[in-house]
Amino acid sequence: MVRTLKCATLASLCVVLLGCPSLLKKQGEDAGGADAAPSASAPVEAAAPTAASNDADVTHYPDQNPGNNETLTVRVMVAARTEASTTGGKLVTELKPGIQTSKLADHEGFDLVTFTDPSNPSNKLEGWVHATAFGAVAPVHVDGGATPTTTDGGSAPACKPQPLDLKKNANGSCNAGYSACGAMCRMTCKADADCCLATAHCTGGFCLGPGATPCGH
């Protein structure tokens, strides 16, 4: 009789377990099985922030050369623009001498650099700057200008900055180094270096400054 009761009890327990698979599955999940789904609250790695806040506004050229983040120091006041040009694109800001920049690329005589936003030290900007702005420091004249000398033992400069445009003389002529350009006289050149200004380009034989109209237009 006792043996019969034990068998009946065991049979009942098997029926309960077989009829409740959800109970077995629940116990397996509570045990932390290997197939347990990851938590929905798991942290997601954030995307790296853009180095310069205005990167989307700046032109990037297919044939530009990488700059490897070389540190460049601004030597003369110069404009940083959204295009590799002294007149094209938009003005990002004016960079003063002594400002440290990081070179991202170069293209046709211009360097793409990043720098601290002058109006917001916590912000980074980037822009195209004429490469001559990072050249040697301008020489200091110590004897009335008769003999150009430098403070670092370097060689005498080929030229010093002069006005790009002058009024014509009373007789309609232009000074040496200038030629008629419409109603004015404009500095002549064969290369950008002849203009002696980082913001000027030799265009059509004349030194063309920011915002100036080419001669003959």
Summary of the structure (lengths in Angstrom):
residues: 217
radius of gyration: 36.4
end to end distance: 120.3
largest distance: 140.6
contacts: 523
relative contact order: 0.11
helix: 18%
strand: 30%
